[in-house]
Amino acid sequence: MKVGDLVKSRAIKNPAAGLIVDIIQKKCWRTHILGKSVNWEKIEPEPHAVVLIGEDYRTIPITDLELICEG
């Protein structure tokens, strides 16, 4: 995925479409895999998209996005 792509979140029921405006690196603690006790030193940053949905910007892991249309 890249800037300009139209996407929707796989993690939300009936998600709204959004436009990727930036790609950044961020750490994401996944409790369903790693448990509740957070240790940021155990994980590496992963790609996240800054997505414009309506008038809001949301930072969403790339792995949680579904491509609708390439920009």
N, C-alpha and C positions, 0 to 999 in steps of 0.2 A: 504494500500500500504506500501511497505517496501523497504529498500535498496536492489538493485539488480533487481527490477522489470523494465520491459520495458513499457514505457508509451508514450502517445501523448497528446497534449493540446486540450481541447474542445473549447478554446477561439480563436483558429487560424484556418483559412480556409486552408486546405491541409497541416496539420502540419507534421513535421518530427518526427520520433520516437526518444526517448531519454532514457537514463539509469539513474535511481535514484541512486545517490551516497551518499546522506545524507538526513535526515529529521530534520528540525529545526522549531522553533516557531517564528512567526513574526506577526506584526500587518498589516492589510490590510484594507484600507479605500475604501469601495465600493460606489462610487458616485451615482450609479443608485438606491441604497437603502437609503443611508444616506445623500445624497445631496453634494453640492460642498464645503461647509464650513467644513473644517477638524478640528476635536477635538479628538486627540489621547487618551484622558482620557476616552472617551465614549466606547472604544472597548477593547477587550481582544486579546492577541496573538492567532493565529490559526496555525495549522500545514502547513508547506510549504515543498516542496521537492526541493532539489538541483539536477537538472537534467543535465546530460551531453548530449548535442546535437551537434554532430560533434566534434569540438574543443572548443566549448563554454559551460560554466556553466550558467544555468538560474535558478532563484529561482521562483517557481510557486506554488500557493496555491493548496493543495491536492484536493480541491473541483473542480478545473479547469482541473484535469487530468483524462484521461481514460486509464485503464489498458489494455495493449496489451498481455503481457505474464508475468507470475510470474517468478521471478528469483530464 
